[in-house]
Amino acid sequence: MTGGQERKVGERGQVTLPKELREELNIHGGDVVLVHEEDGKITIEKPVGREELAEGYRRRAAEAKALSAEMGGVSREADEHLGDAPEW
């Protein structure tokens, strides 16, 4: 959902989130959301859970390990073709 949808603020300051956004972001009644202001804009976002955060770290670690292995192979290949680096 890229454009905005107008919503009326109730007497108690309540705003209903559009159904499409709730479904897309997996937000249900009773869930906690973060509300903050920055540069005159109000932002509502779903907080990152511990498991989501841990999964992100695991994915990043796997990517770093794969990159390290790839760079090790590239370094060995370069050594084979270029020889040792000169001493300056």
Stockholm file with secondary structure:
# STOCKHOLM 1.0

chainA/1-88         MTGGQERKVGERGQVTLPKELREELNIHGGDVVLVHEEDGKITIEKPVGREELAEGYRRRAAEAKALSAEMGGVSREADEHLGDAPEW
#=GR chainA/1-88 SS CCSCCCCCCCTTSCCCCCHHHHHHTTCCTTCCCEEEEETTEEEEECCCCHHHHHHHHHHHHHHHHHHHHHHHHHHHHHHHHHCSCCCC
#=GC SS_cons        CCSCCCCCCCTTSCCCCCHHHHHHTTCCTTCCCEEEEETTEEEEECCCCHHHHHHHHHHHHHHHHHHHHHHHHHHHHHHHHHCSCCCC
//
